[in-house]
Amino acid sequence: MKIAAIVTDIEGTTSSIGFVHNVLFPYALKHIGNFVREHCEERDVMRVLVRLSESTGIPLHKIETMIKLLEQWIKDDVKNTELKALQGMVWEKGYKQGLYQAHVYPDVPEVLQKWQQEERNLYVYSSGSIKAQQLFFRFSDSGDMRLLFSGYFDTTIGPKREVDSYENIAQAIALKPESILFISDVKEELDAAEAAGFKTTWVIRPQDTSLDPERAQAKTSHPVVTSFDQIKVD
Ligand SMILES: [Mg+2]
């Protein structure tokens, strides 16, 4: 069956894990306090703080207590919807000021373009929020890549290591699982996608991992590649 859609992970797949961990997370940690102090009266920020107050029991006027909690969550890499929303706003400011650009491996844009020309729809599935994914590809070091993608999925569709999530994605894009290729650097995600009927490819980026591609290939049925131009779609 022809592959009609390709779903890709970001961290460790299209992009280095280092960028997120060494640039984005420290930036959010450094700036989230002042961002909340400066913008807490604005509607978008206030709305998130209200939800945070409701879910944690911290009174809305205790802004400093909330900030401490948010900072702790960033350090502990806690997956929380309100934190993600605020982080997205903080990152947006940094991107727009040109303080950093999202890293994309140089082999990626050309291959995505080729797949798009072959009339395959491209999607992103990442644990970062959809807003963060869109910022990422808007302000990438290869330019604005948003036109390449037909849609974005985050963990609101389900956790990345669960079979159901991939069934939900197939349903959301109205395609049979066998006609979708999922690309990731994490074997457990690929196993889940495969169990849902997806085709898979395991990207092992030597810059991101100490895994040996040949040894990995010997132990798995997922095709292993070290860059996007090695991916065989059909
Ligand atoms: Mg990944």
Boltz pocket constraint, residues with backbone or C-beta under 6 A from the ligand:
constraints:
  - pocket:
      binder: B
      contacts: [[A, 9], [A, 10], [A, 11], [A, 12], [A, 13], [A, 184], [A, 185], [A, 186]]
      max_distance: 6.0
